[in-house]
Amino acid sequence: MVRRGDTVAYAWRTFDAYPLLAEMVGARPAPVPLLPDGRQDLAALLAVLGPRTRVVVRCRPSTAGEGPGTSCPTSTDGNCI
């Protein structure tokens, strides 16, 4: 899915493996700082996208309800958007 020279965008500070995995395949990590309250800055994440972006990581902690960034805007059906 990701090749040498591609871009992998993700919120930072998050799981340490994202930049390591990108670099392992020769991709360019594109970390986007979290907002001061710990939420992901979706506008900034979208701003780093380019023609070589292959993966955008939108993660949340594996244990629901713990830590910053556990809430997300929801659509009318209740799913995260």
N, CA, C and O of each residue as an XYZ file, in Angstrom:
324
protein
N       0.808     -1.186      0.000
C       0.000      0.000      0.000
C       0.860      1.262      0.000
O       0.520      2.245     -0.658
N       1.958      1.237      0.727
C       2.851      2.397      0.814
C       4.195      2.002      0.225
O       4.749      0.949      0.540
N       4.712      2.881     -0.649
C       5.998      2.618     -1.289
C       6.979      3.747     -1.001
O       6.618      4.806     -0.486
N       8.211      3.485     -1.347
C       9.273      4.479     -1.154
C       8.844      5.813     -1.775
O       8.409      5.861     -2.926
N       8.971      6.890     -0.999
C       8.620      8.216     -1.473
C       7.182      8.636     -1.209
O       6.850      9.813     -1.351
N       6.321      7.694     -0.827
C       4.935      8.032     -0.475
C       4.910      8.731      0.878
O       5.909      8.761      1.597
N       3.754      9.290      1.211
C       3.585      9.991      2.482
C       2.571      9.263      3.351
O       1.554      8.770      2.863
N       2.864      9.204      4.648
C       1.948      8.667      5.649
C       1.672      9.783      6.648
O       2.580     10.231      7.348
N       0.416     10.235      6.715
C       0.032     11.331      7.611
C      -0.639     10.773      8.858
O      -1.404      9.812      8.785
N      -0.347     11.382      9.999
C      -0.915     10.916     11.270
C      -0.805     12.020     12.306
O       0.038     12.909     12.194
N      -1.654     11.957     13.302
C      -1.587     12.888     14.431
C      -0.381     12.520     15.294
O      -0.023     11.348     15.413
N       0.241     13.541     15.897
C       1.407     13.288     16.748
C       1.321     14.166     17.987
O       1.302     15.389     17.847
N       1.275     13.671     19.052
C       1.912     12.508     19.630
C       0.881     11.391     19.717
O      -0.204     11.567     20.270
N       1.235     10.263     19.171
C       0.357      9.095     19.172
C       1.225      7.849     19.249
O       2.271      7.870     19.897
N       0.821      6.785     18.611
C       1.576      5.540     18.679
C       2.936      5.702     18.001
O       3.012      6.142     16.854
N       3.998      5.349     18.706
C       5.362      5.541     18.214
C       5.672      4.739     16.954
O       6.637      5.050     16.256
N       4.889      3.732     16.652
C       5.172      2.873     15.503
C       4.886      3.558     14.163
O       5.483      3.178     13.156
N       3.999      4.545     14.116
C       3.635      5.141     12.828
C       4.837      5.696     12.069
O       5.029      5.326     10.911
N       5.653      6.562     12.662
C       6.802      7.054     11.895
C       7.824      5.958     11.605
O       8.446      5.955     10.542
N       7.998      5.045     12.527
C       8.957      3.958     12.318
C       8.547      3.074     11.156
O       9.379      2.718     10.321
N       7.272      2.716     11.095
C       6.792      1.862     10.008
C       6.883      2.576      8.662
O       7.238      1.960      7.657
N       6.567      3.861      8.633
C       6.686      4.623      7.392
C       8.135      4.626      6.910
O       8.410      4.370      5.738
N       9.041      4.913      7.812
C      10.450      4.981      7.442
C      10.999      3.626      7.019
O      11.898      3.562      6.180
N      10.476      2.541      7.584
C      10.941      1.203      7.232
C      10.732      0.897      5.753
O      11.518      0.154      5.164
N       9.696      1.452      5.146
C       9.433      1.194      3.731
C       9.867      2.363      2.845
O       9.592      2.373      1.645
N      10.546      3.346      3.441
C      11.047      4.476      2.680
C      10.015      5.563      2.434
O      10.212      6.424      1.576
N       8.920      5.530      3.178
C       7.898      6.565      3.051
C       8.276      7.778      3.891
O       9.127      7.700      4.777
N       7.628      8.898      3.597
C       7.880     10.133      4.340
C       6.825     10.283      5.427
O       5.646     10.443      5.108
N       7.209     10.237      6.698
C       6.253     10.475      7.773
C       5.798     11.939      7.749
O       6.605     12.841      7.528
N       4.504     12.164      7.978
C       3.964     13.524      8.030
C       3.182     13.686      9.329
O       1.953     13.610      9.325
N       3.889     13.911     10.451
C       3.213     14.072     11.732
C       2.507     15.421     11.823
O       3.024     16.438     11.361
N       1.326     15.414     12.422
C       0.543     16.637     12.623
C       0.327     16.788     14.127
O      -0.257     15.902     14.751
N       0.787     17.897     14.725
C       0.644     18.064     16.178
C      -0.816     18.036     16.629
O      -1.712     18.508     15.929
N      -1.027     17.473     17.809
C      -2.349     17.487     18.419
C      -2.718     18.906     18.830
O      -1.848     19.758     19.012
N      -4.000     19.147     18.970
C      -4.476     20.424     19.498
C      -4.092     20.533     20.972
O      -3.814     19.510     21.598
N      -4.066     21.725     21.544
C      -3.689     21.883     22.951
C      -4.511     21.022     23.917
O      -4.009     20.623     24.968
N      -5.769     20.733     23.568
C      -6.594     19.912     24.458
C      -6.438     18.417     24.198
O      -7.157     17.611     24.788
N      -5.499     18.033     23.316
C      -5.214     16.621     23.079
C      -5.991     15.995     21.934
O      -5.769     14.832     21.600
N      -6.908     16.759     21.324
C      -7.662     16.208     20.194
C      -6.835     16.316     18.910
O      -5.887     17.097     18.824
N      -7.219     15.516     17.921
C      -6.555     15.579     16.637
C      -7.026     16.805     15.864
O      -8.211     17.138     15.877
N      -6.102     17.467     15.197
C      -6.393     18.644     14.392
C      -6.694     18.172     12.969
O      -5.788     18.050     12.144
N      -7.961     17.909     12.690
C      -8.334     17.349     11.397
C      -8.050     18.300     10.246
O      -7.682     17.853      9.159
N      -8.213     19.609     10.461
C      -7.911     20.568      9.405
C      -6.423     20.523      9.046
O      -6.069     20.546      7.868
N      -5.564     20.461     10.048
C      -4.125     20.386      9.804
C      -3.757     19.050      9.158
O      -2.861     18.990      8.315
N      -4.445     17.988      9.553
C      -4.200     16.678      8.954
C      -4.544     16.710      7.469
O      -3.792     16.189      6.646
N      -5.664     17.312      7.129
C      -6.045     17.433      5.717
C      -5.062     18.310      4.949
O      -4.820     18.078      3.765
N      -4.495     19.311      5.609
C      -3.585     20.251      4.950
C      -2.272     19.598      4.510
O      -1.627     20.092      3.585
N      -1.868     18.508      5.147
C      -0.605     17.863      4.766
C      -0.778     16.851      3.642
O       0.204     16.291      3.155
N      -2.019     16.613      3.225
C      -2.254     15.639      2.163
C      -1.720     16.146      0.834
O      -1.802     17.336      0.531
N      -1.181     15.246      0.059
C      -0.653     15.591     -1.250
C      -0.816     14.425     -2.202
O      -1.402     13.405     -1.840
N      -0.309     14.562     -3.402
C      -0.483     13.510     -4.401
C       0.208     12.196     -4.049
O      -0.168     11.147     -4.572
N       1.201     12.234     -3.182
C       1.899     11.004     -2.789
C       1.414     10.452     -1.451
O       1.983      9.485     -0.946
N       0.373     11.049     -0.870
C      -0.173     10.540      0.393
C      -0.932      9.254      0.100
O      -1.838      9.235     -0.734
N      -0.565      8.196      0.779
C      -1.210      6.898      0.580
C      -2.007      6.456      1.796
O      -2.963      5.690      1.678
N      -1.605      6.944      2.971
C      -2.269      6.532      4.200
C      -2.459      7.753      5.101
O      -1.540      8.549      5.293
N      -3.662      7.884      5.647
C      -3.943      8.872      6.681
C      -4.434      8.087      7.885
O      -5.464      7.417      7.816
N      -3.711      8.167      8.969
C      -4.069      7.426     10.175
C      -4.940      8.320     11.045
O      -4.521      9.406     11.447
N      -6.124      7.872     11.326
C      -7.049      8.580     12.230
C      -7.340      7.602     13.349
O      -8.275      6.807     13.262
N      -6.546      7.660     14.392
C      -6.663      6.671     15.458
C      -7.300      7.259     16.696
O      -7.459      8.472     16.837
N      -7.654      6.364     17.576
C      -8.083      6.731     18.917
C      -7.608      5.621     19.834
O      -7.356      4.511     19.366
N      -7.479      5.884     21.112
C      -6.975      4.837     22.012
C      -7.793      3.561     21.910
O      -8.989      3.595     21.621
N      -7.134      2.436     22.151
C      -7.811      1.150     22.027
C      -8.822      0.913     23.142
O      -9.703      0.064     23.005
N      -8.709      1.639     24.227
C      -9.664      1.504     25.316
C     -10.575      2.729     25.301
O     -10.159      3.835     25.647
N     -11.805      2.514     24.901
C     -12.736      3.637     24.765
C     -12.906      4.377     26.085
O     -13.000      3.767     27.151
N     -12.943      5.699     25.993
C     -13.190      6.519     27.170
C     -11.965      6.867     27.977
O     -12.084      7.498     29.027
N     -10.774      6.470     27.515
C      -9.559      6.787     28.257
C      -8.675      7.700     27.444
O      -8.487      7.475     26.248
N      -8.135      8.713     28.057
C      -7.135      9.566     27.448
C      -7.695     10.599     26.501
O      -8.884     10.586     26.181
N      -6.812     11.518     26.042
C      -7.241     12.570     25.130
C      -7.584     12.000     23.768
O      -7.071     10.953     23.374
N      -8.449     12.690     23.056
C      -8.788     12.283     21.702
C      -9.770     11.149     21.612
O      -9.910     10.544     20.549
N     -10.466     10.833     22.708
C     -11.375      9.698     22.660
C     -12.737     10.062     22.100
O     -13.531      9.171     21.795
N     -13.026     11.342     21.957
C     -14.301     11.720     21.374
C     -14.089     12.169     19.942
O     -13.000     12.611     19.576
N     -15.123     12.055     19.137
C     -15.030     12.508     17.763
C     -16.385     13.036     17.337
O     -17.411     12.657     17.904
N     -16.395     13.917     16.331
C     -17.688     14.364     15.828
C     -18.447     13.174     15.262
O     -17.841     12.277     14.676
N     -19.733     13.154     15.425
C     -20.508     12.029     14.921
C     -21.497     12.476     13.851
O     -21.969     13.613     13.837
N     -21.786     11.554     12.973
C     -22.777     11.799     11.944
C     -24.153     11.485     12.527
O     -24.261     11.105     13.693
N     -25.185     11.640     11.734
C     -26.548     11.402     12.236
C     -26.778      9.961     12.630
O     -27.681      9.684     13.419
N     -25.978      9.016     12.098
C     -26.161      7.621     12.472
C     -25.295      7.229     13.668
O     -25.269      6.059     14.050
N     -24.585      8.193     14.266
C     -23.799      7.923     15.466
C     -22.374      7.476     15.215
O     -21.620      7.287     16.170
N     -21.974      7.300     13.955
C     -20.605      6.888     13.638
C     -19.675      8.087     13.643
O     -20.091      9.209     13.357
N     -18.406      7.841     13.971
C     -17.407      8.906     13.906
C     -17.233      9.348     12.469
O     -17.293      8.544     11.540
N     -17.016     10.651     12.304
C     -16.730     11.169     10.963
C     -15.359     11.790     10.934
O     -14.928     12.286      9.893
